[in-house]
Structures are given as C-alpha cells and as structure tokens.
Amino acid sequence: MSPLTLARCCWLLSEDEHETKDKRPAHRAAAASEFQKEIARVKAQPMPPGATGKLAREQAELYLNLCLQAVQKPPPEPVKPAAKDAEGLGARQGQ
C-alpha cells in the first residue's frame, strides 16, 4: 500500500464519527507521518524533463504539503443546523 493511500485512510479514520475521540489524534498523526513519507518519496525521484514534467512535480508536492498542513490542524467543530421558524424556514438575521 502506498504511503499516500495509507495517509488518506488514516485521515478518514480521524474524521469518522464512529471512532472514539481519544483515538482520532493518533489517526491524524499517522496520516501526517504517511504524507511526509510520500513527500520524501516524490522529492527523491529525479526531476522529470521538460516544463510539463516539472509542473507536474511541483503540483504533486504542493498537493501533498496542503494535505499535510490540513491533517496537522485540529479538526473543525461540527456546524449546528440553523434554528427553524414556525413555517419551517431558517430564521433570518436582523428581522
């Protein structure tokens, strides 16, 4: 299994509502570790020739770094649904 696939699986586990909250940070840490391995693997490969190859490499590194940053941030708090008025419509602010 590639580090990228494993990282994505760990990240999904860290967001799973059925997973206990005390295990979620460990899944996020595992995902971060796997993203770092994939970044190292991509950087260890020779630079592809030509402008298109270089652009593809830069995009891969950028994507992996964004994934790493996202998994290292604490997860956002769940959004609560808006209150509904008597007609079943969302309450309007300022009215």
Secondary structure, 3 states (H helix, E strand, C coil): CCHHHHHHHHHHHHHCCCCCCCCHHHHHHHHHHHHHHHHHHHHHCCCCCHHHHHHHHHHHHHHHHHHHHHHHCCCCCCCCCCCECCCCCECCCCC
